[in-house]
Amino acid sequence: MIEMSEEDTTYQVPIGPIHPALKEPFMINFKLDGETIVDADPHPGMNHRGIEFMGMHRNPLKVIPLSERICGICSIVHQHMYTTAVEHAAGIEPTNRARYIRTIMCELERVHSHVLWAGVAAHEIGFDTHLHFTWKIREKVMDLLEYISGNRVNYSMWTVGGVRRDIPESMHPKIEETLTYYEELYQKLEDIFLGDPSIRLRTKNIGILTKKEALELCGVGPTVRASGVKKDVRIDQPYAAYGDLDLDYVIPSRYGYENTGDVFSKTLVRLKEVVQSIGLIRQCVDQMPDEDIDSEPKKAVLLNKLKKAEGEGIGRIEAPRGEAIHYARLKEGVEELDCWKIRASTYNNLTTYAPMFMGEQIADIPIIAACIDPCIGCMDRAEIVDVSTGKSKSYSHDELHKLSVEKTKKLLEGSL
């Protein structure tokens, strides 16, 4: 909570947890001097769904569909991280063809995520025409994802040791058609988001995150690459097929711009990454090896192998929002996961809000809040604190169930 003395001329404005500028339950307490922001205090913890807890009461294969429901925009990311973590823990290697298919799907999801974000950003600064345009062209990549997987959201493509669906040569023309579609539209996207004077006024020198701040606050993804930080897991610690592909860090200075770390720079990075993703997908299609898509197609055999395995593993990948991690632990003779922990990109990037908001105007709050592409459902955590002591308190499963029953009774009685 922000403290104010009696002589203080500033005042507080809470934004959230339900607010048009925020697409998920989340709150930021702002301290304002006139219309200038002098302090920002984020308050997450309102969207915790207990997915990790649920996962530790299922066998590793049943957790796969649960993992992709962590986020609706980058569901592939969480499936990929989770299955990679379990593969590391159990000593299972995916096939080479599966590695390429995983890479294609991840890059299609990156195109989807970045185009969607551009529409949200336009909406936050009042350009709803651009929102409708970008969300219209987003349909093309969603159609392709559905064509490959059968689903527009939550694609159910991954399994431990490979993928569940192939991308045969007969699908290549449809993939090429979609890639060409975005190449032909790309210049219009640049004209809208990088060339339009009105949008430049709302994004240039707004929400600046310096390179020093980005490194000190451990930000990730486009949020810090816009500041000139060369950080990308696909390059730093290659996974899937990325080690076989030609790619480089997308930072503004590569394209003749300064690495200022403002909203404009973050927009630039995401748009350029759409082009990069198109090139990576083409490389994967051209180089894809002719192998099986799954190292163990018999799921009963795979489940038995996982039950006998013991160890811990990490799945670390470059999500559209930046580096994210899943940790999984298997215990021999136990069918359920022994431990599962998730650290999404927004968990890191939330700390970068402080310098980006400082000194800006209240009217710029929506676009600065959106510029890290926050996903609260991905990263939210819940902590119970005793206000009298300031210390955290833990509850057992039985205690939480008892409290839940008591609250339900009160709700039914109308005493709450």
Secondary structure, DSSP 8 states (H G I E B T S, - for coil): -----TT---EEEEE-SSBTTBSSS-EEEEEEETTEEEEEEEE--S----HHHHHTTS-HHHHHHHHTTS-SSSHHHHHHHHHHHHHHHHT----HHHHHHHHHHHHHHHHHHHHHHHHHHHHHTT-HHHHHHHHHHHHHHHHHHHHHHS-SSS---EETTEESS---GGGHHHHHHHHHHHHHHHHHHHIIIII-HHHHHHHTTSS---HHHHHHTT--THHHHTTT----HHHHS--TTGGGS------GGGGT-----SHHHHHHHHHHHHHHHHHHHHHHHHH---S-SBS---HHHHHHHHHH--EEEEEEEEETTEEEEEEEEE-TT-SS-SEEEEE-HHHHHGGGHHHHHTT-BGGGHHHHHHTT---HHHH-----EETTTTEE----HHHHHHHHHHHHHHHHHT--
